[in-house]
Amino acid sequence: MLWGCFSAKGPGRLIRVKERMNEAMYREILSDNLLPSARALKMKRGWVFQHDNDPKHTARAMKEWLRKKHFKVLEWPSQSPDLNPIENLWRELKVRVAQRQPQNITALEEICMEEWAKIPATSKLKKQLLYRSVKSSEDSGINDNKLKRPLQTIEVLQHEITREHSK
């Protein structure tokens, strides 16, 4: 399994998660990787964190931890993976990895890390992030004008966990 995050400024950290994810592990991953990614991406104050509605993400203790850490969390409609902007990055990563044809798990991990680091921040990435955020608010009935602000005003650091790309 991989955990990665990105913003309109480009990809953040990508790490391999070797064990089954639980709430405590998720908190540890965020603690170790989210703020360093935000700093490396030179995120401005007031950036917003977006994650899906996985039970690990929405548990009371997790919400409290995020609140205590002063993370601003963007509410996300349930059952909406098609709106998740990081899906485009996973797709791009899968294509890049498949082209290099890793022969084992070690090579797969190395290639994933190398290719993730090569994904540039592009205007296309920014547009996808904004479009999906606005589309999400419209499709789900969320009336949140914050989602419609220009990306310079609201910076979203988004993350996702995916299965290893061994298929």
Secondary structure, 3 states (H helix, E strand, C coil): CEEEEEECCEEEEEEECCCCCCHHHHHHHHHHHHHHHHHHCCCCCCCEEECCCCHHHHCHHHHHHHHHCCCEEECCCCCCHHHCCHHHHHHHHHHHHHHHCCCCHHHHHHHHHHHHHHCCCCHHHHHHHHHHHHHHHHHHCCCCHHHHCCCCCCCEEEEEEECCCCC
